[in-house]
Amino acid sequence: MILSHAHVDHVGALDRLNEIGMPPVYASARTFHGLPDGYRPKNAHILPEPNAEKPTCWA
């Protein structure tokens, strides 16, 4: 699962990850730390923030 931002209406079901097999969760540090208390999954992977000097496309 990839989180693009931490709005509660978009991440409100993170507390139900166990119902779908605890998939890995990927988010930038900014997004991860913006999650409300109780919504930070233990299986999260922090993605690097985009560098303004480099293109942000996936190659």
C-alpha positions as semicolon CSV with decimal commas, in nm:
position;residue;x (nm);y (nm);z (nm)
1;M;0,000;0,000;0,000
2;I;0,134;0,343;-0,089
3;L;0,018;0,647;0,105
4;S;0,040;0,975;-0,081
5;H;-0,080;1,189;0,208
6;A;-0,215;1,154;0,561
7;H;-0,571;1,285;0,545
8;V;-0,779;1,081;0,788
9;D;-1,051;1,019;0,528
10;H;-0,786;0,844;0,315
11;V;-0,596;0,651;0,584
12;G;-0,878;0,579;0,827
13;A;-0,877;0,207;0,747
14;L;-0,508;0,152;0,831
15;D;-0,619;-0,001;1,160
16;R;-0,779;-0,282;0,955
17;L;-0,465;-0,397;0,768
18;N;-0,473;-0,729;0,954
19;E;-0,796;-0,810;0,767
20;I;-0,609;-0,813;0,435
21;G;-0,289;-0,985;0,545
22;M;-0,082;-0,693;0,680
23;P;0,060;-0,569;0,349
24;P;0,366;-0,344;0,363
25;V;0,287;0,027;0,377
26;Y;0,504;0,281;0,196
27;A;0,498;0,655;0,264
28;S;0,731;0,953;0,274
29;A;0,856;1,054;0,618
30;R;0,634;1,364;0,601
31;T;0,325;1,154;0,530
32;F;0,412;0,888;0,787
33;H;0,469;1,142;1,065
34;G;0,148;1,323;0,969
35;L;-0,061;1,015;1,042
36;P;-0,287;1,047;1,347
37;D;-0,191;0,859;1,663
38;G;-0,281;0,493;1,633
39;Y;-0,257;0,491;1,252
40;R;0,118;0,437;1,210
41;P;0,158;0,075;1,099
42;K;0,454;-0,122;1,230
43;N;0,521;-0,258;0,881
44;A;0,575;0,086;0,727
45;H;0,862;0,164;0,492
46;I;0,974;0,525;0,464
47;L;1,027;0,645;0,108
48;P;1,283;0,915;0,031
49;E;1,151;1,265;-0,026
50;P;1,178;1,382;-0,386
51;N;1,483;1,592;-0,463
52;A;1,392;1,922;-0,626
53;E;1,699;1,897;-0,847
54;K;1,611;1,556;-0,991
55;P;1,303;1,445;-1,185
56;T;1,037;1,272;-0,972
57;C;0,946;1,004;-1,226
58;W;0,981;0,633;-1,154
59;A;1,247;0,487;-1,380
